[in-house]
Amino acid sequence: MVCPFCTLDNDKVIDSRSSEAGRVIRRRRQCLGCHKRFTTYERIEETVRLTVIKRDGRREPFSREKIQHGVQAACGKRPLPEEAKARIVDEVEDELHKKHDREVDSREIGELVARKLKDLDEIAYVRFASEYYQFKNVGDILSQLEELSNRVKDVKDQQKLFTP
């Protein structure tokens, strides 16, 4: 691995960790020339690529970057850690590869991203949902907001049951 600081091709691995599904390996390295440390990520390259079936019937190769772009756009300038956004992308990709061998419907990808954004941040979820579900009017948005409001109320009611 070439050091990003001094470009020497001589380093040692200090620590290695794999993701939950074992699809990504994080390696902490130290350059033997300048002694600076850096991190690399190794991603397993699929021999059989996942194909996404779009709403109009077209097929295109799965793109992790499209999910990443959608999550970033939905989160906008929300005060959310980058790690949380990256975790959503990783989890969605891992779940899709576990569940599907060759093809996946784009609706399933969107539902999965929406579900994870709903748990992370309600505003990001509404932003994503407005694009994904293609809301036609304010009534559509209001019904989603009402659903979120009921969800928050249910969580608070459950917390009251368990609070001494």
Buried (B, 14 or more C-beta within 10 A) or exposed (E): BEBEEEEEEEBEEEEEEEBEBEBBBEBEBBBEBEEEBBEBEEEEEEEEEBEBBEEEEEEEEBEBEBBBEBBEEBBEEEEBEEEBBEBBBBBBBBBBBEEBEEEBEBEBBBEBBBEBBBEBBBBBBBBBBBEBBEBEEEEBBEEBEEEBEEEEEEEEEEEEEEEE
